[in-house]
Amino acid sequence: MVDYHTAGQATYQYGGNGPGIGDYMAQEDDWDRDLLLDPAWEKQQRKTFTAWCNSHLRKAGTQIENIDEDFRDGLKLMLLLEVISGERLPKPERGKMRVHKINNVNKALDFIASKGVKLVSIGAEEIVDGNAKMTLGMIWTIILRFAIQDISVEETSAKEGLLLWCQRKTAPYKNVNVQNFHISWKDGLAFNALIHRHRPELIEYDKLRKDDPVTNLNNAFEVAEKYLDIPKMLDAEDIVGTLRPDEKAIMTYVSCFYHAFSGAQKAETAANRICKVLAVNQENEHLMEDYEKLASDLLEWIQRTVPWLENRVPQKTMQEMQQKLEDFRDYRRVHKPPKVQEKCQLEINFNTLQTKLRLSNRPAFMPSEGKMVSDINNGWYHLEQAEKGFEEWLLNEMRRLERLDHLAEKFRQKASIHECWTEGKEAMLRQKDYETATLSDIKALIRKHEAFESDLAAHQDRVEQIAAIAQELNELDYYDSPSVNARCQKICDQWDLLGSLTHTRREALEKTEKQLETIDQLHLEYAKRAAPFNNWMESAMEDLQDMFIVHTIEEIEGLIAAHDQFKSTLPEADKEREAILGIQSEAQRIADYNNIKLSGDNPYTSVTPQIINSKWERVQQLVPKRDHALQDEQSKQQSNEHLRRQFASQANIVGPWIQTKMEEIGRISIEMNGTLEDQLNHLKQYEQSIVDYKPNIDVLEQQHQLIQEALIFDNKHTNYTMEHIRVGWEQLLTTIARTINEVENQILTRDAKGISQEQMQEFRASFNHFDKDHGGSLGPEEFKACLISLGYDVENDRQGDAEFNRIMSVVDPNNSGFVTFQAFIDFMSRETTDTDTADQVIASFKVLAGDKNYITAEELRRELPPDQAEYCIARMAPYQGPDAIPGALDYKSFSTALYGESDL
């Protein structure tokens, strides 16, 4: 059981400053006594309140039997209040008289009132007289104040808090849905779920059945009384047999569960706190041990590694130093990174441990001597200094050995390159190839020899570098100096021999060159004149065979003139051909006279006399062929020119005629003299005159077809194309048809709206007056000026702008930015004549429907023609009003849809 002596020591205040609980207490103080007239509820309250009082009175060694009799003298009432509040009440009066009893009860009621409880209509006389309703009301007030008020769950308290607690605890259980303190508890599953949630070993919840409430209730009551020290305050049969169990009885009994389990919760919380403290302490000790071990291992590794880094005995070969470098890299890559991580983790563990000790109010951790973080940092600093010095020494030593190896390798490389270059050079300089060469060969050999001399001079630096490297290796006492010196001497001797042979060969080449220059001069002259002449003949042949495309007579005449100019140059070209052939003959005569054997053709050109003669004959053959082709094309272009002039003559008549008719139609549509019927007849006659002009268009189409077949693409004699004529003709037909349609629509509008001829003429005059550009439409500003002239108040103010925007939405619903004459006529006819509106159509349907808000298909078929009746039935939506019947149709939405969103 819960100790109410401690629970009642807190101070509570009811009234305007109290929380929501106070409001609830105020409501419960004004409890509905009429409900106690229900015998079943009164029976439940008597049993429950009696059991609740005895659960506290037994602590004082007493109990009550009859709740409305045993509290009449006030003694046990005062004792009950002392037990549940833990406070002493004034000394009771022991007399047996009525006044003594009233005084004792008043002392109890005053104590209750001192706890902030407002007692309504409960007086000491009623209690002393044994008024059962007043007594039960008083006990319920005490239960509320001392057993339920202090319950608080998630910022809710009292009844709401207790209900929320029940909902939270029973949420996981099937068939349990606690929403109140009456019918939600009738099947007994909620009571069993509360017990099972806190003491699962006491209840086999899965074996309970929702359809056996009596068994469920008795099981919960018996377990609570036996194991939880909660007395049985309810009867299962009374709860099941009542349509709505008494809420106060259920709340009283459930509050005992709350207090019983809240005590167990406190004990569990205390145990958890102890476990948490111990767990923190154990974790801290584990971290201390880990720190000590990790610090010892890290310091030991540092002490082993530093001597290895301080060992700096130099090695003799680069291979040995490379091995040392590889060992150092292996240390950097493999051995050191885990230790860096260990050092970092050590510091993290130390800081984490100190933070945890500080947060748990424990003394700071002090590592063993020599294992402080500062000691480890000092050792690590010594390690990194040794590492840095070892790396610098290693690199310097490797650079020293690398320098020697580099010089030796450089000597071998340069020597190999030089030896490779000199290979075959001595044999080349000793050969006699110039003795049988031509002049061009001799000149080529001389240029080749000059290039070799330049190359020889360039290699002088390499020979000097080889000697300098050999000298430096000797000075550095390189171990293989003898072989270097022998190889260097061989290179120098060979270099001197090549210089001598080069000079001898140059003298022999220059002597041979002079003997062939005379013949070569003739060959060169031939080549200089043969090449351009050959190019001229090739260009001439290309031009004579070139395809040509012309579109005018002027272009073909230009080609004929250019061809005549070419033919006039042929005699001069024949003289040049004979002069070139004479040069070749003179060179051959000189060679024969001096017994010189010419090796092959002219070295300066591939154009032989045979080629020149062959191409000249080809040019002579192509000239007459070109003459015939140009003459044929000239005849074709003369025919095309005739077709152009023929089409242009007709197009220059039809085009202006179409443009004139377009302007006349525009003028007729604006002026519109006479009646609308006269205008319509006039326009139709005008349309017929246009249609009668169609044969002229057909003639032009035939001429255009001939032009297309002749592939004629332009015509300078006219600005009109067939496409322009077609578009203009189609626009002309469209414009006259549209103008006729506008007049017909105006006649329909006039007849439908009852507009007189004078009004139509007035509308046309107003519209034309403001149609400044005669485009057949008015812009917004032009339309506004027209409306103002007709008396509409659309001036530039808020009201005028609103009216103008309304009118624009009617005449220009698509926001095109202009108002046509037909839209203007529709608007003016709507403004000046009566029109049907949606409201009028709705009123008409209502008459047909017999004043109902809906209409049936039978009524429509009876009152309207068959086609119109079916039209309405197919488009009317079902009526959804409260007075709807099967088959009812909504004629209001149908009528509104006929006129859009609004009707002007």
Order of alpha helices (4+ residues) and beta strands (2+ residues): alpha-alpha-alpha-alpha-alpha-alpha-alpha-alpha-beta-beta-alpha-alpha-alpha-alpha-alpha-alpha-alpha-alpha-alpha-alpha-alpha-alpha-alpha-alpha-alpha-alpha-alpha-alpha-alpha-beta-alpha-alpha-beta-alpha-alpha-alpha-alpha-beta-beta-alpha
